Amino acid sequence: LLEDGGMLIVERLPTTISLYDSAGKFVRTIGKEGGRPWIGKYDPSGMLLPRGIAIDKHGKLWVTEDDNLPRRISVWDAKTGKFEKEFIGGTNYG
């Protein structure tokens, strides 16, 4: 749940995050519809099997993906849905 009573829902298919307001009305989709392709040209504006989400104190939505190649965490503006940056690779202990 968001501070304003809205909520974000991970949509494994169509591979996006959906934002709903406090009344349960759909507001917007975060991430490219259909997500990132399994094979083919890499597109950072899409997600592949989004799994865990968190919003930080700056209003950034952090999304982990349930895929090993590549391991990816993407960062989005939670208010606008705009892709901002990504972190790719294994952990330093993995």
LUMZADO-236277 format. One record per residue (C-alpha): x, y, z; residue number from 1; residue in three letters. Coordinates in steps of 0.02 Angstrom, whole numbers. Example, Ala and Ser with C-alpha at 12.3 -4.5 7.8 and 13.67 -1.06 7.14 Angstrom:
<rs>
       x       y       z  num  residu
     615    -225     390    1     ALA
     684     -53     357    2     SER
</rs>
This chain:
<rs>
       x       y       z  num  residu
       0       0       0    1     LEU
      55     177     -37    2     LEU
      48     323      84    3     GLU
    -104     394      -5    4     ASP
    -198     228      10    5     GLY
    -162     170    -167    6     GLY
     -77       7    -207    7     MET
      47     -69    -327    8     LEU
      16    -244    -393    9     ILE
     147    -352    -477   10     VAL
      75    -423    -638   11     GLU
     183    -573    -686   12     ARG
      88    -577    -851   13     LEU
      83    -449    -938   14     PRO
     246    -420    -844   15     THR
     212    -248    -773   16     THR
     170    -160    -610   17     ILE
      -6     -90    -599   18     SER
     -48      63    -494   19     LEU
    -221      83    -417   20     TYR
    -287     231    -318   21     ASP
    -363     220    -143   22     SER
    -536     185    -219   23     ALA
    -466      36    -315   24     GLY
    -473     126    -483   25     LYS
    -334      84    -608   26     PHE
    -215     232    -630   27     VAL
     -69     173    -738   28     ARG
      48      35    -786   29     THR
     232      44    -743   30     ILE
     344     -45    -867   31     GLY
     322     -89   -1049   32     LYS
     168    -195   -1087   33     GLU
     226    -371   -1121   34     GLY
     390    -340   -1030   35     GLY
     565    -378   -1088   36     ARG
     582    -517   -1216   37     PRO
     658    -683   -1161   38     TRP
     760    -686   -1320   39     ILE
     810    -543   -1433   40     GLY
     856    -362   -1413   41     LYS
     872    -304   -1233   42     TYR
     747    -168   -1186   43     ASP
     772     -88   -1014   44     PRO
     598      -9   -1018   45     SER
     522    -181    -992   46     GLY
     527    -303    -847   47     MET
     548    -491    -853   48     LEU
     453    -585    -717   49     LEU
     442    -443    -589   50     PRO
     445    -517    -414   51     ARG
     482    -402    -268   52     GLY
     443    -217    -255   53     ILE
     481     -77    -133   54     ALA
     463     112    -132   55     ILE
     600     214     -52   56     ASP
     584     381      39   57     LYS
     617     474    -125   58     HIS
     467     397    -213   59     GLY
     570     276    -317   60     LYS
     498     105    -354   61     LEU
     628     -34    -345   62     TRP
     584    -195    -438   63     VAL
     677    -360    -427   64     THR
     655    -485    -567   65     GLU
     640    -673    -551   66     ASP
     766    -711    -687   67     ASP
     948    -762    -673   68     ASN
    1012    -700    -841   69     LEU
    1036    -559    -808   70     PRO
     999    -532    -624   71     ARG
     918    -362    -626   72     ARG
     847    -230    -511   73     ILE
     761     -86    -598   74     SER
     716      84    -526   75     VAL
     563     183    -582   76     TRP
     480     347    -533   77     ASP
     327     284    -438   78     ALA
     223     439    -480   79     LYS
     255     446    -668   80     THR
     304     266    -705   81     GLY
     461     325    -794   82     LYS
     608     205    -801   83     PHE
     761     282    -716   84     GLU
     902     157    -698   85     LYS
     948     -25    -674   86     GLU
    1075    -130    -583   87     PHE
    1131    -290    -670   88     ILE
    1239    -431    -606   89     GLY
    1262    -553    -466   90     GLY
    1290    -509    -286   91     THR
    1465    -493    -218   92     ASN
    1436    -651    -115   93     TYR
    1358    -755    -257   94     GLY
</rs>
